[in-house]
């Protein structure tokens, strides 16, 4: 749907180590899913995203730009 933004993330992490002759293995796994309604239609082909320092930055282009002063 061009009126929603769908974000899905899967994360898996595995750590191993040795603590005084004992073998340590730890595994973590999680996923999240968000659906965010958008105020107008967007062009899916023009979507860009980046992640830096834990912040997700998403750029979307409106399908039909509104005239200046329109809310």
Biopython code that builds the backbone (N, CA, C, O; Angstrom):
import numpy as np
from Bio.PDB.StructureBuilder import StructureBuilder

atoms = [
    (1, "UNK", "N", (0.856, -1.173, 0.000)),
    (1, "UNK", "CA", (0.000, 0.000, 0.000)),
    (1, "UNK", "C", (0.900, 1.233, 0.000)),
    (1, "UNK", "O", (1.853, 1.304, 0.776)),
    (2, "UNK", "N", (0.607, 2.191, -0.854)),
    (2, "UNK", "CA", (1.439, 3.384, -0.972)),
    (2, "UNK", "C", (1.140, 4.430, 0.104)),
    (2, "UNK", "O", (1.737, 5.507, 0.097)),
    (3, "UNK", "N", (0.225, 4.128, 1.029)),
    (3, "UNK", "CA", (-0.081, 5.057, 2.121)),
    (3, "UNK", "C", (0.504, 4.586, 3.446)),
    (3, "UNK", "O", (0.196, 5.160, 4.491)),
    (4, "UNK", "N", (1.343, 3.550, 3.425)),
    (4, "UNK", "CA", (1.949, 3.061, 4.658)),
    (4, "UNK", "C", (3.434, 2.809, 4.452)),
    (4, "UNK", "O", (3.893, 2.545, 3.340)),
    (5, "UNK", "N", (4.167, 2.896, 5.545)),
    (5, "UNK", "CA", (5.583, 2.567, 5.563)),
    (5, "UNK", "C", (5.730, 1.328, 6.430)),
    (5, "UNK", "O", (5.317, 1.329, 7.589)),
    (6, "UNK", "N", (6.314, 0.272, 5.879)),
    (6, "UNK", "CA", (6.479, -0.995, 6.589)),
    (6, "UNK", "C", (7.969, -1.197, 6.870)),
    (6, "UNK", "O", (8.784, -1.226, 5.947)),
    (7, "UNK", "N", (8.317, -1.336, 8.153)),
    (7, "UNK", "CA", (9.708, -1.524, 8.562)),
    (7, "UNK", "C", (9.829, -2.877, 9.254)),
    (7, "UNK", "O", (9.103, -3.164, 10.206)),
    (8, "UNK", "N", (10.750, -3.704, 8.771)),
    (8, "UNK", "CA", (11.003, -5.016, 9.356)),
    (8, "UNK", "C", (12.499, -5.149, 9.625)),
    (8, "UNK", "O", (13.323, -4.779, 8.788)),
    (9, "UNK", "N", (12.842, -5.676, 10.793)),
    (9, "UNK", "CA", (14.236, -5.838, 11.177)),
    (9, "UNK", "C", (14.421, -7.200, 11.838)),
    (9, "UNK", "O", (13.623, -7.593, 12.689)),
    (10, "UNK", "N", (15.471, -7.921, 11.447)),
    (10, "UNK", "CA", (15.859, -9.182, 12.082)),
    (10, "UNK", "C", (17.297, -9.033, 12.551)),
    (10, "UNK", "O", (18.154, -8.561, 11.804)),
    (11, "UNK", "N", (17.560, -9.434, 13.789)),
    (11, "UNK", "CA", (18.905, -9.306, 14.357)),
    (11, "UNK", "C", (19.295, -10.623, 15.018)),
    (11, "UNK", "O", (18.539, -11.181, 15.813)),
    (12, "UNK", "N", (20.483, -11.110, 14.680)),
    (12, "UNK", "CA", (21.021, -12.315, 15.308)),
    (12, "UNK", "C", (22.446, -12.020, 15.746)),
    (12, "UNK", "O", (23.217, -11.397, 15.017)),
    (13, "UNK", "N", (22.786, -12.478, 16.948)),
    (13, "UNK", "CA", (24.117, -12.245, 17.489)),
    (13, "UNK", "C", (24.557, -13.478, 18.265)),
    (13, "UNK", "O", (23.767, -14.068, 19.002)),
    (14, "UNK", "N", (25.806, -13.861, 18.100)),
    (14, "UNK", "CA", (26.351, -15.003, 18.834)),
    (14, "UNK", "C", (27.712, -14.615, 19.398)),
    (14, "UNK", "O", (28.555, -14.064, 18.690)),
    (15, "UNK", "N", (27.918, -14.909, 20.681)),
    (15, "UNK", "CA", (29.184, -14.624, 21.342)),
    (15, "UNK", "C", (29.734, -15.907, 21.951)),
    (15, "UNK", "O", (28.990, -16.715, 22.507)),
    (16, "UNK", "N", (31.038, -16.081, 21.838)),
    (16, "UNK", "CA", (31.701, -17.220, 22.479)),
    (16, "UNK", "C", (32.886, -16.696, 23.265)),
    (16, "UNK", "O", (33.442, -15.644, 22.948)),
    (17, "UNK", "N", (33.264, -17.432, 24.285)),
    (17, "UNK", "CA", (34.397, -17.012, 25.092)),
    (17, "UNK", "C", (34.856, -18.126, 26.011)),
    (17, "UNK", "O", (34.270, -19.208, 26.040)),
    (18, "UNK", "N", (35.907, -17.849, 26.757)),
    (18, "UNK", "CA", (36.465, -18.811, 27.690)),
    (18, "UNK", "C", (36.651, -18.102, 29.026)),
    (18, "UNK", "O", (37.349, -17.092, 29.102)),
    (19, "UNK", "N", (36.030, -18.626, 30.077)),
    (19, "UNK", "CA", (36.102, -18.009, 31.402)),
    (19, "UNK", "C", (36.658, -19.031, 32.384)),
    (19, "UNK", "O", (35.928, -19.906, 32.850)),
    (20, "UNK", "N", (37.949, -18.925, 32.700)),
    (20, "UNK", "CA", (38.614, -19.830, 33.652)),
    (20, "UNK", "C", (38.418, -21.301, 33.297)),
    (20, "UNK", "O", (38.099, -22.118, 34.161)),
    (21, "UNK", "N", (38.608, -21.628, 32.038)),
    (21, "UNK", "CA", (38.492, -23.021, 31.615)),
    (21, "UNK", "C", (37.073, -23.451, 31.273)),
    (21, "UNK", "O", (36.868, -24.590, 30.855)),
    (22, "UNK", "N", (36.098, -22.581, 31.437)),
    (22, "UNK", "CA", (34.709, -22.897, 31.094)),
    (22, "UNK", "C", (34.372, -22.278, 29.740)),
    (22, "UNK", "O", (34.698, -21.121, 29.477)),
    (23, "UNK", "N", (33.731, -23.046, 28.903)),
    (23, "UNK", "CA", (33.322, -22.561, 27.589)),
    (23, "UNK", "C", (32.018, -21.780, 27.727)),
    (23, "UNK", "O", (31.077, -22.249, 28.367)),
    (24, "UNK", "N", (31.961, -20.606, 27.136)),
    (24, "UNK", "CA", (30.768, -19.764, 27.218)),
    (24, "UNK", "C", (30.263, -19.501, 25.806)),
    (24, "UNK", "O", (31.027, -19.075, 24.939)),
    (25, "UNK", "N", (28.981, -19.752, 25.574)),
    (25, "UNK", "CA", (28.358, -19.466, 24.282)),
    (25, "UNK", "C", (27.003, -18.811, 24.561)),
    (25, "UNK", "O", (26.184, -19.344, 25.310)),
    (26, "UNK", "N", (26.785, -17.653, 23.951)),
    (26, "UNK", "CA", (25.543, -16.906, 24.151)),
    (26, "UNK", "C", (24.964, -16.544, 22.790)),
    (26, "UNK", "O", (25.687, -16.086, 21.905)),
    (27, "UNK", "N", (23.666, -16.748, 22.625)),
    (27, "UNK", "CA", (22.985, -16.405, 21.376)),
    (27, "UNK", "C", (21.794, -15.508, 21.667)),
    (27, "UNK", "O", (21.052, -15.721, 22.626)),
    (28, "UNK", "N", (21.627, -14.499, 20.819)),
    (28, "UNK", "CA", (20.473, -13.596, 20.902)),
    (28, "UNK", "C", (19.852, -13.484, 19.523)),
    (28, "UNK", "O", (20.556, -13.465, 18.513)),
    (29, "UNK", "N", (18.552, -13.411, 19.485)),
    (29, "UNK", "CA", (17.847, -13.240, 18.221)),
    (29, "UNK", "C", (16.534, -12.504, 18.488)),
    (29, "UNK", "O", (15.807, -12.833, 19.425)),
    (30, "UNK", "N", (16.241, -11.508, 17.656)),
    (30, "UNK", "CA", (14.941, -10.841, 17.764)),
    (30, "UNK", "C", (14.554, -10.264, 16.413)),
    (30, "UNK", "O", (15.392, -10.079, 15.531)),
    (31, "UNK", "N", (13.280, -9.987, 16.274)),
    (31, "UNK", "CA", (12.784, -9.326, 15.072)),
    (31, "UNK", "C", (11.721, -8.323, 15.490)),
    (31, "UNK", "O", (11.066, -8.483, 16.520)),
    (32, "UNK", "N", (11.562, -7.295, 14.681)),
    (32, "UNK", "CA", (10.507, -6.313, 14.941)),
    (32, "UNK", "C", (9.859, -5.929, 13.622)),
    (32, "UNK", "O", (10.449, -6.046, 12.548)),
    (33, "UNK", "N", (8.642, -5.472, 13.745)),
    (33, "UNK", "CA", (7.850, -5.141, 12.566)),
    (33, "UNK", "C", (6.968, -3.949, 12.918)),
    (33, "UNK", "O", (6.210, -3.997, 13.887)),
    (34, "UNK", "N", (7.066, -2.885, 12.136)),
    (34, "UNK", "CA", (6.239, -1.686, 12.344)),
    (34, "UNK", "C", (5.558, -1.309, 11.035)),
    (34, "UNK", "O", (6.165, -1.389, 9.967)),
    (35, "UNK", "N", (4.303, -0.902, 11.120)),
    (35, "UNK", "CA", (3.575, -0.355, 9.976)),
    (35, "UNK", "C", (3.141, 1.052, 10.382)),
    (35, "UNK", "O", (2.409, 1.236, 11.354)),
    (36, "UNK", "N", (3.610, 2.045, 9.613)),
    (36, "UNK", "CA", (3.358, 3.446, 9.939)),
    (36, "UNK", "C", (2.506, 4.066, 8.840)),
    (36, "UNK", "O", (2.912, 4.060, 7.677)),
    (37, "UNK", "N", (1.320, 4.609, 9.182)),
    (37, "UNK", "CA", (0.499, 5.264, 8.163)),
    (37, "UNK", "C", (1.141, 6.582, 7.726)),
    (37, "UNK", "O", (1.680, 7.321, 8.550)),
    (38, "UNK", "N", (1.080, 6.863, 6.444)),
    (38, "UNK", "CA", (1.641, 8.099, 5.891)),
    (38, "UNK", "C", (0.512, 9.068, 5.554)),
    (38, "UNK", "O", (-0.593, 8.633, 5.232)),
    (39, "UNK", "N", (0.770, 10.375, 5.621)),
    (39, "UNK", "CA", (-0.273, 11.365, 5.362)),
    (39, "UNK", "C", (-0.661, 11.478, 3.887)),
    (39, "UNK", "O", (-1.707, 12.047, 3.576)),
    (40, "UNK", "N", (0.163, 10.946, 2.963)),
    (40, "UNK", "CA", (-0.145, 11.022, 1.537)),
    (40, "UNK", "C", (0.521, 9.848, 0.817)),
    (40, "UNK", "O", (1.323, 9.124, 1.407)),
    (41, "UNK", "N", (0.188, 9.669, -0.451)),
    (41, "UNK", "CA", (0.804, 8.600, -1.229)),
    (41, "UNK", "C", (2.250, 8.948, -1.556)),
    (41, "UNK", "O", (2.595, 10.115, -1.741)),
    (42, "UNK", "N", (3.094, 7.913, -1.626)),
    (42, "UNK", "CA", (4.507, 8.101, -1.972)),
    (42, "UNK", "C", (4.851, 7.223, -3.163)),
    (42, "UNK", "O", (4.097, 6.322, -3.533)),
    (43, "UNK", "N", (6.004, 7.504, -3.755)),
    (43, "UNK", "CA", (6.510, 6.702, -4.868)),
    (43, "UNK", "C", (7.478, 5.675, -4.283)),
    (43, "UNK", "O", (8.576, 6.043, -3.867)),
    (44, "UNK", "N", (7.098, 4.398, -4.241)),
    (44, "UNK", "CA", (7.959, 3.381, -3.616)),
    (44, "UNK", "C", (9.334, 3.267, -4.270)),
    (44, "UNK", "O", (10.318, 3.004, -3.579)),
    (45, "UNK", "N", (9.424, 3.457, -5.577)),
    (45, "UNK", "CA", (10.701, 3.300, -6.281)),
    (45, "UNK", "C", (11.720, 4.362, -5.862)),
    (45, "UNK", "O", (12.920, 4.144, -6.030)),
    (46, "UNK", "N", (11.288, 5.482, -5.333)),
    (46, "UNK", "CA", (12.206, 6.548, -4.955)),
    (46, "UNK", "C", (12.599, 6.536, -3.490)),
    (46, "UNK", "O", (13.211, 7.493, -3.016)),
    (47, "UNK", "N", (12.264, 5.473, -2.751)),
    (47, "UNK", "CA", (12.552, 5.419, -1.315)),
    (47, "UNK", "C", (14.040, 5.179, -1.067)),
    (47, "UNK", "O", (14.671, 4.376, -1.754)),
    (48, "UNK", "N", (14.598, 5.892, -0.069)),
    (48, "UNK", "CA", (15.982, 5.697, 0.355)),
    (48, "UNK", "C", (16.009, 5.615, 1.869)),
    (48, "UNK", "O", (15.193, 6.242, 2.545)),
    (49, "UNK", "N", (16.940, 4.848, 2.401)),
    (49, "UNK", "CA", (17.097, 4.786, 3.848)),
    (49, "UNK", "C", (18.565, 4.585, 4.197)),
    (49, "UNK", "O", (19.346, 4.059, 3.403)),
    (50, "UNK", "N", (18.923, 5.016, 5.407)),
    (50, "UNK", "CA", (20.270, 4.801, 5.923)),
    (50, "UNK", "C", (20.168, 4.693, 7.445)),
    (50, "UNK", "O", (19.213, 5.165, 8.061)),
    (51, "UNK", "N", (21.174, 4.060, 8.021)),
    (51, "UNK", "CA", (21.217, 3.913, 9.477)),
    (51, "UNK", "C", (22.597, 4.323, 9.951)),
    (51, "UNK", "O", (23.611, 3.840, 9.447)),
    (52, "UNK", "N", (22.624, 5.227, 10.933)),
    (52, "UNK", "CA", (23.898, 5.697, 11.479)),
    (52, "UNK", "C", (23.721, 5.979, 12.966)),
    (52, "UNK", "O", (22.797, 6.687, 13.367)),
    (53, "UNK", "N", (24.600, 5.430, 13.765)),
    (53, "UNK", "CA", (24.557, 5.598, 15.219)),
    (53, "UNK", "C", (23.204, 5.194, 15.803)),
    (53, "UNK", "O", (22.714, 5.827, 16.738)),
    (54, "UNK", "N", (22.608, 4.148, 15.257)),
    (54, "UNK", "CA", (21.341, 3.646, 15.777)),
    (54, "UNK", "C", (20.112, 4.424, 15.329)),
    (54, "UNK", "O", (19.014, 4.158, 15.818)),
    (55, "UNK", "N", (20.264, 5.380, 14.410)),
    (55, "UNK", "CA", (19.135, 6.188, 13.932)),
    (55, "UNK", "C", (18.824, 5.803, 12.489)),
    (55, "UNK", "O", (19.707, 5.826, 11.631)),
    (56, "UNK", "N", (17.575, 5.451, 12.225)),
    (56, "UNK", "CA", (17.123, 5.112, 10.880)),
    (56, "UNK", "C", (16.572, 6.373, 10.216)),
    (56, "UNK", "O", (15.662, 7.011, 10.745)),
    (57, "UNK", "N", (17.126, 6.728, 9.062)),
    (57, "UNK", "CA", (16.717, 7.921, 8.320)),
    (57, "UNK", "C", (16.076, 7.455, 7.016)),
    (57, "UNK", "O", (16.717, 6.759, 6.228)),
    (58, "UNK", "N", (14.813, 7.833, 6.780)),
    (58, "UNK", "CA", (14.068, 7.379, 5.605)),
    (58, "UNK", "C", (13.636, 8.591, 4.789)),
    (58, "UNK", "O", (13.097, 9.553, 5.335)),
    (59, "UNK", "N", (13.874, 8.542, 3.473)),
    (59, "UNK", "CA", (13.477, 9.613, 2.563)),
    (59, "UNK", "C", (12.475, 9.046, 1.567)),
    (59, "UNK", "O", (12.752, 8.057, 0.890)),
    (60, "UNK", "N", (11.308, 9.680, 1.484)),
    (60, "UNK", "CA", (10.245, 9.274, 0.563)),
    (60, "UNK", "C", (9.825, 10.459, -0.286)),
    (60, "UNK", "O", (9.843, 11.598, 0.181)),
    (61, "UNK", "N", (9.450, 10.202, -1.524)),
    (61, "UNK", "CA", (8.992, 11.265, -2.409)),
    (61, "UNK", "C", (7.475, 11.161, -2.560)),
    (61, "UNK", "O", (6.942, 10.079, -2.808)),
    (62, "UNK", "N", (6.777, 12.306, -2.406)),
    (62, "UNK", "CA", (5.323, 12.331, -2.560)),
    (62, "UNK", "C", (4.933, 11.992, -3.986)),
    (62, "UNK", "O", (5.603, 12.395, -4.938)),
    (63, "UNK", "N", (3.833, 11.240, -4.128)),
    (63, "UNK", "CA", (3.348, 10.869, -5.459)),
    (63, "UNK", "C", (2.731, 12.078, -6.162)),
    (63, "UNK", "O", (2.939, 12.270, -7.360)),
    (64, "UNK", "N", (1.978, 12.886, -5.430)),
    (64, "UNK", "CA", (1.323, 14.071, -5.994)),
    (64, "UNK", "C", (1.586, 15.238, -5.052)),
    (64, "UNK", "O", (0.848, 15.410, -4.081)),
    (65, "UNK", "N", (2.613, 16.043, -5.306)),
    (65, "UNK", "CA", (2.897, 17.176, -4.418)),
    (65, "UNK", "C", (1.698, 18.115, -4.305)),
    (65, "UNK", "O", (1.027, 18.408, -5.295)),
    (66, "UNK", "N", (1.442, 18.580, -3.086)),
    (66, "UNK", "CA", (0.335, 19.503, -2.841)),
    (66, "UNK", "C", (0.767, 20.922, -3.194)),
    (66, "UNK", "O", (1.948, 21.246, -3.071)),
    (67, "UNK", "N", (-0.154, 21.771, -3.628)),
    (67, "UNK", "CA", (0.174, 23.174, -3.905)),
    (67, "UNK", "C", (0.682, 23.882, -2.653)),
    (67, "UNK", "O", (0.331, 23.492, -1.539)),
    (68, "UNK", "N", (1.497, 24.911, -2.821)),
    (68, "UNK", "CA", (2.038, 25.668, -1.688)),
    (68, "UNK", "C", (0.910, 26.226, -0.830)),
    (68, "UNK", "O", (-0.081, 26.737, -1.351)),
    (69, "UNK", "N", (1.064, 26.127, 0.473)),
    (69, "UNK", "CA", (0.060, 26.629, 1.396)),
    (69, "UNK", "C", (-1.062, 25.642, 1.707)),
    (69, "UNK", "O", (-1.907, 25.931, 2.554)),
    (70, "UNK", "N", (-1.093, 24.491, 1.050)),
    (70, "UNK", "CA", (-2.142, 23.487, 1.287)),
    (70, "UNK", "C", (-1.739, 22.614, 2.449)),
    (70, "UNK", "O", (-0.600, 22.151, 2.513)),
    (71, "UNK", "N", (-2.659, 22.380, 3.375)),
    (71, "UNK", "CA", (-2.397, 21.507, 4.529)),
    (71, "UNK", "C", (-3.377, 20.370, 4.561)),
    (71, "UNK", "O", (-3.318, 19.529, 5.458)),
]
sb = StructureBuilder()
sb.init_structure("model")
sb.init_model(0)
sb.init_chain("A")
sb.init_seg("    ")
for serial, (resi, resn, name, xyz) in enumerate(atoms, 1):
    if name == "N":
        sb.init_residue(resn, " ", resi, " ")
    sb.init_atom(name, np.array(xyz, "f"), 0.0, 1.0, " ", f" {name:<3s}", serial, name[0])
structure = sb.get_structure()
